[in-house]
Amino acid sequence: MPPVTQASHSHNRVAMAALLIGGAAIGGSPIFVRLSEVGPMATAFWRVALALIPLLAWTWFRPEGAGGRRPENLSEYALLVLPGVFLAIDLGAWHYALTKTSVANATLLANLAPVFVTLTSWLLFRSRVSAVFALGLATAVAGVVILKGGPMALGDGNLLGDGVAVVAAMFYAGYILAIGQLRSLFSTVRIMIWSTASAAICMLPMAVLFESSLLPPTAFGWAMLFGLAFVSHAGGQVAITYALAYLPPAFSSLTLLLQPVVAAILAWLLLAEPVGLMQAIGGAIVLLGILIARRG
């Protein structure tokens, strides 16, 4: 095998591992949110605001700082800010949906982002979607439906909350696509600092407007916020951003359907919410869908 091909396969393997780790880290975010002592909007603000600490520390301890090229004009600065705007709207919409519909509905519908990623990639960038990939996508989405209680569970939520959860999925798809485009221009850490800072700036007025308090009253509450920021955002999003340099955005977003599987397992272990037979079958189907899509 030529050296270039070997290096490419090595990068793909590392990127795949980073994508799975990132998906698992973000999959733990509902646990941190559930245990948070402040409201959903305030929790979302602290998630991105506190995540700036490890991201900025990364640049301080690296000789080359953020690395890569710097933005050169106003349009490039706007491109760096855009993913953060998408992320802030996604987080705000998803947390709002949790107050208007069931957690199962909100989580399921918000994880339909791969559908919008694939459709947008096809419409805007004319990305080819193979039949095998489409089969894998359909299988994974079916697995998420089963994981969350089957099709009948979709009728239990409020239509407003369900609709807002779909909006969250659309904006998360925009975030994934925007990050994928930026990875050809800037380094991972530069993208993450700009997008995270812009998300925090967008989330702050939402938190002030909708929450009675921004500060958790105990050390445990702060620990949950730091865990959400450091593990789920700084760790998970950096891993995913790195992976998007080597893997197609549509496939990357599909793999992130692992998040509800991870959330179900963590809820079983940490919150004493047992994993039923249907959830176990759904998780297995999600994994099968990912494997099929990988072949495509």
TIKERO-534616 format. One line per 2 residues: number of its first residue (from 1); for each residue x, y, z of N, C-alpha, C. Coordinates in steps of 0.02 Angstrom, whole numbers, m for minus. Layout:
<margus>
NUM	X Y Z X Y Z X Y Z  ...
</margus>
This chain:
<margus>
1	42 m60 0 0 0 0 44 62 0  33 111 m46 73 171 m48 69 209 18
3	124 247 35 125 284 99 66 333 106  47 367 50 m7 415 54 m73 381 73
5	m85 321 42 m145 283 56 m146 259 128  m87 236 152 m82 213 222 m97 271 270
7	m70 330 256 m82 388 298 m155 407 298  m187 402 238 m258 418 233 m300 371 276
9	m285 306 272 m322 257 312 m311 269 386  m250 287 405 m235 301 475 m275 361 500
11	m277 415 459 m316 474 478 m390 456 485  m416 414 439 m486 395 442 m503 356 505
13	m456 312 525 m468 273 586 m469 318 648  m421 364 651 m418 410 708 m480 454 708
15	m500 478 648 m559 521 644 m621 483 665  m627 420 646 m685 380 666 m687 372 741
17	m629 358 771 m626 352 844 m645 418 878  m619 474 851 m636 539 880 m710 553 874
19	m740 533 818 m811 545 808 m853 506 858  m835 443 871 m871 402 919 m863 429 990
21	m802 450 1008 m790 478 1074 m829 543 1082  m828 584 1030 m865 647 1032 m940 636 1040
23	m966 587 1002 m1038 571 1008 m1056 546 1077  m1011 504 1107 m1024 479 1174 m1022 535 1226
25	m973 581 1218 m968 637 1266 m1029 681 1263  m1053 696 1203 m1113 738 1197 m1174 699 1220
27	m1173 632 1211 m1229 591 1234 m1240 595 1309  m1187 613 1346 m1195 621 1418 m1224 688 1439
29	m1233 734 1391 m1256 801 1409 m1326 801 1441  m1374 758 1420 m1439 759 1453 m1435 743 1528
31	m1386 703 1548 m1378 687 1619 m1357 749 1657  m1308 786 1630 m1286 848 1662 m1344 898 1665
33	m1382 903 1610 m1438 950 1608 m1491 929 1659  m1506 865 1664 m1556 841 1711 m1536 857 1783
35	m1470 853 1799 m1446 863 1867 m1428 936 1881  m1433 979 1830 m1416 1050 1840 m1464 1083 1888
37	m1438 1131 1926 m1479 1167 1976 m1506 1233 1950  m1491 1250 1887 m1519 1310 1857 m1563 1290 1798
39	m1600 1337 1771 m1647 1323 1718 m1613 1303 1653  m1652 1278 1605 m1624 1252 1543 m1585 1303 1502
41	m1610 1365 1498 m1575 1416 1459 m1509 1436 1493  m1511 1443 1560 m1450 1459 1597 m1399 1402 1591
43	m1424 1341 1593 m1379 1283 1585 m1346 1284 1517  m1385 1300 1465 m1357 1304 1397 m1304 1359 1392
45	m1317 1416 1425 m1268 1471 1423 m1202 1450 1456  m1207 1420 1516 m1145 1400 1551 m1109 1345 1514
47	m1146 1303 1479 m1114 1250 1439 m1064 1278 1390  m1083 1330 1354 m1037 1359 1304 m989 1409 1335
49	m1012 1447 1385 m969 1498 1415 m910 1466 1452  m923 1415 1494 m870 1382 1531 m825 1341 1486
51	m851 1318 1429 m810 1278 1382 m754 1320 1353  m759 1386 1356 m705 1429 1330 m642 1421 1372
53	m647 1401 1435 m588 1396 1478 m539 1344 1451  m558 1280 1441 m509 1233 1413 m489 1249 1342
55	m534 1279 1303 m516 1295 1234 m462 1350 1232  m470 1401 1273 m420 1454 1275 m355 1429 1307
57	m361 1385 1357 m300 1356 1387 m261 1316 1336  m296 1283 1291 m264 1245 1238 m218 1291 1196
59	m243 1349 1179 m202 1395 1138 m144 1424 1178  m154 1435 1243 m100 1464 1283 m41 1415 1291
61	m56 1350 1295 m3 1300 1307 26 1272 1242  0 1295 1186 28 1275 1121 72 1331 1095
63	134 1315 1074 178 1368 1049 149 1406 990  112 1372 948 85 1405 889 17 1435 901
65	m6 1434 965 m71 1463 980 m127 1424 949  m173 1460 917 m231 1426 886 m211 1386 824
67	m153 1401 796 m130 1363 738 m167 1380 675  m137 1361 617 m170 1372 553 m173 1445 534
69	m207 1458 480 m212 1526 455 m264 1566 494  m255 1632 494 m302 1677 528 m354 1702 477
71	m413 1721 502 m462 1752 456 m435 1817 428  m449 1828 364 m418 1884 329 m466 1940 311
73	m531 1927 313 m579 1979 295 m644 1969 334  m689 2016 325 m752 2015 362 m793 1952 349
75	m793 1930 287 m833 1871 270 m807 1808 306  m741 1802 314 m713 1745 350 m728 1749 424
77	m728 1809 453 m749 1816 522 m822 1796 530  m863 1816 482 m934 1797 485 m943 1722 481
79	m903 1688 439 m906 1616 433 m887 1582 499  m840 1610 536 m819 1582 600 m873 1590 653
81	m912 1644 648 m965 1657 697 m1027 1616 682  m1040 1601 619 m1102 1568 598 m1117 1503 635
83	m1068 1456 643 m1085 1394 679 m1109 1406 750  m1081 1457 784 m1102 1473 851 m1174 1497 854
85	m1194 1536 804 m1263 1559 800 m1310 1499 792  m1292 1454 746 m1332 1393 737 m1336 1353 802
87	m1278 1346 836 m1276 1306 897 m1319 1337 952  m1316 1403 959 m1356 1436 1011 m1430 1426 999
89	m1452 1433 936 m1523 1423 920 m1543 1350 932  m1499 1304 913 m1512 1233 924 m1521 1219 998
91	m1474 1242 1040 m1478 1229 1112 m1540 1262 1143  m1553 1325 1123 m1611 1360 1150 m1676 1325 1131
93	m1681 1304 1067 m1742 1271 1044 m1751 1203 1078  m1696 1165 1085 m1702 1099 1114 m1722 1103 1188
95	m1691 1150 1225 m1709 1157 1296 m1781 1182 1304  m1802 1226 1259 m1871 1249 1262 m1919 1192 1246
97	m1901 1151 1197 m1943 1094 1179 m1952 1046 1238  m1900 1040 1280 m1904 995 1338 m1957 1018 1388
99	m1974 1083 1386 m2026 1108 1432 m2096 1103 1402  m2101 1088 1337 m2165 1088 1303 m2187 1020 1278
101	m2143 971 1279 m2160 904 1257 m2120 854 1298  m2131 791 1286 m2095 740 1325 m2021 739 1307
103	m1981 716 1355 m1909 710 1342 m1895 663 1284  m1934 609 1280 m1925 561 1225 m1937 594 1157
105	m1991 632 1152 m2006 665 1089 m1952 716 1071  m1934 758 1120 m1885 811 1106 m1818 781 1086
107	m1796 729 1120 m1732 698 1104 m1733 664 1036  m1787 627 1024 m1793 593 960 m1794 642 902
109	m1837 693 906 m1844 739 850 m1782 782 840  m1749 801 895 m1687 840 889 m1631 799 858
111	m1634 732 864 m1583 690 834 m1598 671 762  m1646 704 732 m1659 694 661 m1614 739 618
113	m1565 771 648 m1519 814 611 m1488 781 550  m1469 716 552 m1440 684 493 m1485 688 431
115	m1551 686 441 m1597 692 385 m1587 760 351  m1584 813 391 m1576 880 363 m1506 891 336
117	m1455 860 367 m1386 866 341 m1383 835 271  m1410 775 265 m1407 740 200 m1446 778 147
119	m1506 801 164 m1547 838 115 m1514 903 95  m1486 939 143 m1453 1003 128 m1391 992 87
121	m1351 941 104 m1290 926 65 m1308 911 m7  m1364 875 m17 m1385 858 m85 m1411 919 m122
123	m1451 962 m87 m1481 1019 m120 m1431 1075 m135  m1387 1090 m86 m1341 1146 m94 m1275 1127 m126
125	m1248 1069 m107 m1181 1051 m129 m1181 993 m180  m1241 968 m196 m1247 913 m244 m1206 852 m223
127	m1202 841 m157 m1167 782 m133 m1206 719 m152  m1169 669 m174 m1201 607 m195 m1223 567 m134
129	m1284 544 m135 m1311 502 m81 m1325 433 m109  m1286 384 m89 m1294 317 m115 m1354 282 m84
131	m1377 231 m118 m1434 193 m92 m1417 158 m27  m1354 135 m21 m1333 101 40 m1333 150 99
133	m1308 211 86 m1309 262 139 m1380 278 160  m1425 286 111 m1495 301 126 m1526 245 167
135	m1509 182 151 m1534 126 190 m1508 129 262  m1443 144 269 m1415 150 336 m1447 206 375
137	m1460 263 342 m1492 320 375 m1562 300 399  m1601 268 355 m1669 248 373 m1668 198 431
139	m1620 151 430 m1614 102 483 m1597 134 549  m1550 182 548 m1530 215 610 m1586 257 639
141	m1622 293 596 m1678 334 620 m1733 288 649  m1746 231 617 m1794 183 643 m1772 158 712
143	m1707 147 720 m1681 126 784 m1692 177 839  m1684 241 822 m1696 294 870 m1770 296 890
145	m1814 286 842 m1886 285 856 m1902 229 906  m1874 170 893 m1886 112 937 m1856 125 1005
147	m1796 154 1006 m1762 169 1069 m1804 214 1114  m1839 260 1083 m1878 309 1121 m1950 286 1135
149	m1966 224 1118 m2032 198 1138 m2077 179 1080  m2051 182 1018 m2091 163 961 m2133 220 933
151	m2162 210 874 m2200 264 841 m2258 291 884  m2288 250 927 m2345 273 966 m2325 328 1015
153	m2261 329 1035 m2238 380 1083 m2239 449 1052  m2239 453 985 m2238 518 953 m2303 557 964
155	m2356 523 982 m2419 558 992 m2430 584 1062  m2380 573 1106 m2388 592 1176 m2369 664 1191
157	m2333 697 1145 m2307 763 1160 m2350 818 1132  m2336 878 1155 m2370 937 1129 m2343 954 1060
159	m2387 973 1014 m2365 987 946 m2317 1046 942  m2326 1096 984 m2280 1152 985 m2210 1130 1004
161	m2205 1090 1058 m2140 1065 1080 m2108 1021 1027  m2149 978 995 m2122 935 943 m2096 976 884
163	m2133 1028 866 m2111 1070 810 m2047 1106 826  m2040 1131 888 m1978 1166 908 m1919 1117 909
165	m1930 1055 928 m1877 1005 927 m1853 992 855  m1899 993 808 m1880 986 737 m1838 1046 716
167	m1857 1106 738 m1818 1166 724 m1747 1158 752  m1741 1130 812 m1675 1118 842 m1634 1072 798
169	m1666 1020 771 m1630 974 727 m1605 1009 664  m1646 1054 637 m1627 1090 577 m1566 1135 590
171	m1565 1169 647 m1509 1213 661 m1446 1175 681  m1455 1115 711 m1395 1075 725 m1366 1048 660
173	m1409 1033 612 m1385 1014 546 m1345 1071 514  m1370 1133 522 m1333 1191 497 m1266 1198 531
175	m1263 1184 596 m1200 1187 633 m1151 1136 605  m1173 1074 595 m1129 1022 569 m1102 1040 500
177	m1146 1065 456 m1125 1083 388 m1078 1143 389  m1091 1193 431 m1047 1251 435 m978 1232 460
179	m975 1189 510 m911 1165 536 m873 1127 482  m910 1084 445 m878 1046 392 m846 1090 339
181	m879 1145 321 m851 1191 271 m790 1228 299  m792 1246 363 m738 1285 393 m674 1244 402
183	m681 1178 409 m622 1137 423 m571 1138 366  m592 1158 306 m545 1165 251 m508 1232 253
185	m528 1276 298 m499 1343 301 m460 1356 365  m484 1331 422 m455 1349 487 m444 1287 530
187	m403 1295 582 m388 1240 627 m448 1226 672  m447 1166 702 m501 1145 746 m511 1194 804
189	m456 1211 838 m462 1253 898 m486 1323 881  m465 1350 824 m488 1417 805 m563 1416 791
191	m586 1365 756 m658 1359 742 m697 1352 807  m672 1311 853 m709 1298 915 m712 1360 959
193	m657 1398 963 m657 1458 1005 m707 1509 978  m705 1521 913 m750 1570 883 m823 1548 888
195	m837 1486 872 m906 1463 873 m933 1459 944  m891 1438 991 m913 1433 1061 m925 1502 1090
197	m880 1549 1077 m889 1617 1102 m951 1650 1073  m962 1642 1009 m1022 1672 979 m1085 1639 1004
199	m1084 1573 1018 m1142 1540 1047 m1156 1567 1117  m1104 1578 1157 m1114 1604 1225 m1143 1675 1222
201	m1119 1716 1176 m1145 1785 1169 m1219 1783 1149  m1237 1736 1106 m1307 1731 1084 m1351 1703 1140
203	m1324 1657 1181 m1363 1625 1233 m1375 1670 1294  m1329 1716 1308 m1334 1757 1368 m1400 1796 1372
205	m1420 1834 1321 m1484 1869 1327 m1543 1822 1333  m1540 1763 1302 m1594 1714 1309 m1599 1690 1382
207	m1540 1678 1414 m1541 1655 1483 m1566 1709 1530  m1544 1771 1519 m1565 1827 1561 m1641 1838 1554
209	m1666 1831 1494 m1737 1844 1481 m1782 1790 1510  m1761 1727 1505 m1807 1672 1523 m1794 1640 1591
211	m1737 1655 1623 m1722 1622 1687 m1723 1673 1744  m1745 1650 1802 m1747 1694 1861 m1678 1699 1894
213	m1635 1649 1884 m1569 1650 1913 m1520 1616 1866  m1459 1642 1861 m1408 1613 1818 m1357 1572 1858
215	m1355 1579 1924 m1302 1549 1965 m1330 1490 2005  m1298 1432 2000 m1319 1375 2042 m1302 1388 2115
217	m1344 1364 2162 m1334 1380 2233 m1282 1338 2268  m1262 1280 2240 m1216 1235 2275 m1157 1217 2231
219	m1106 1188 2263 m1047 1164 2227 m1065 1108 2178  m1114 1066 2198 m1136 1013 2153 m1164 1042 2088
221	m1204 1095 2094 m1231 1127 2034 m1177 1152 1988  m1125 1183 2017 m1069 1206 1976 m1032 1148 1945
223	m1026 1093 1982 m992 1034 1955 m1028 1007 1894  m1094 1007 1896 m1133 984 1838 m1122 1030 1778
225	m1119 1095 1790 m1108 1142 1735 m1038 1135 1706  m988 1126 1749 m920 1117 1724 m913 1051 1687
227	m947 998 1711 m945 935 1676 m977 941 1607  m1034 975 1604 m1068 986 1540 m1023 1025 1492
229	m990 1076 1518 m948 1119 1475 m884 1084 1454  m849 1051 1502 m784 1023 1487 m789 956 1450
231	m835 913 1472 m840 846 1443 m881 847 1379  m943 872 1384 m989 868 1328 m973 918 1272
233	m956 980 1291 m945 1030 1238 m872 1032 1217  m827 1052 1262 m757 1059 1243 m728 993 1218
235	m742 938 1254 m716 874 1233 m752 846 1173  m819 842 1179 m858 812 1125 m855 850 1060
237	m864 917 1063 m866 956 1001 m798 960 968  m744 964 1007 m677 965 977 m663 900 940
239	m682 844 971 m672 779 939 m711 775 874  m773 799 874 m815 797 814 m787 844 761
241	m765 903 781 m737 951 733 m674 923 700  m633 889 739 m573 856 711 m594 803 660
243	m644 763 678 m666 709 633 m693 735 568  m726 793 569 m756 820 508 m704 841 456
245	m640 844 476 m587 859 427 m574 799 383  m593 739 404 m577 678 368 m637 636 348
247	m696 651 377 m756 612 362 m810 657 333  m853 632 289 m907 672 260 m956 695 314
249	m980 758 311 m1027 782 362 m1089 739 369  m1116 714 313 m1177 673 317 m1166 611 358
251	m1110 576 346 m1095 516 385 m1080 534 458  m1044 589 469 m1027 609 537 m1090 623 577
253	m1138 657 547 m1199 673 584 m1239 610 597  m1235 560 552 m1270 497 564 m1242 461 624
255	m1175 460 631 m1144 427 687 m1164 459 753  m1181 523 752 m1201 557 813 m1269 533 838
257	m1303 490 800 m1364 459 826 m1347 411 883  m1282 398 894 m1262 360 953 m1278 397 1018
259	m1288 462 1013 m1299 502 1073 m1359 478 1115  m1418 465 1085 m1473 440 1127 m1459 371 1156
261	m1418 330 1122 m1400 265 1150 m1358 275 1214  m1308 319 1209 m1265 334 1266 m1307 364 1323
263	m1352 410 1306 m1394 442 1357 m1437 390 1393  m1464 341 1356 m1505 290 1388 m1465 247 1436
265	m1404 229 1416 m1361 188 1459 m1341 226 1522  m1321 290 1514 m1302 330 1571 m1361 343 1618
267	m1420 353 1590 m1479 363 1632 m1494 300 1672  m1481 242 1643 m1491 179 1679 m1441 172 1736
269	m1377 190 1722 m1325 181 1773 m1327 235 1827  m1342 298 1808 m1335 354 1855 m1401 378 1883
271	m1455 370 1845 m1519 396 1868 m1570 341 1883  m1547 279 1883 m1590 222 1899 m1649 217 1852
273	m1639 236 1789 m1691 228 1738 m1673 166 1697  m1705 109 1709 m1684 47 1676 m1693 48 1600
275	m1650 12 1567 m1654 5 1494 m1699 m55 1478  m1757 m43 1448 m1803 m97 1432 m1782 m134 1369
277	m1820 m186 1353 m1805 m227 1295 m1809 m185 1231  m1860 m141 1226 m1868 m101 1165 m1809 m53 1158
279	m1786 m24 1213 m1728 21 1209 m1666 m16 1187  m1655 m77 1213 m1597 m116 1194 m1600 m133 1119
281	m1659 m153 1095 m1666 m169 1024 m1654 m107 982  m1682 m50 1004 m1671 13 967 m1598 31 962
283	m1561 24 1018 m1490 39 1017 m1452 m5 968  m1470 m69 967 m1437 m115 920 m1452 m96 848
285	m1513 m75 834 m1532 m55 766 m1495 9 745  m1486 56 792 m1447 116 777 m1377 97 756
287	m1345 53 794 m1277 31 777 m1275 m4 709  m1325 m45 695 m1329 m78 630 m1335 m27 574
289	m1377 24 584 m1384 76 533 m1319 112 520  m1280 126 572 m1216 158 564 m1168 115 523
291	m1168 50 538 m1124 4 501 m1144 1 427  m1209 0 413 m1232 m1 344 m1211 63 308
293	m1221 120 341 m1203 184 310 m1128 189 298  m1088 161 344 m1015 161 335 m996 125 271
295	m1032 71 256 m1019 34 193 m1036 77 132  m1085 123 142 m1107 165 86 m1066 226 77
</margus>
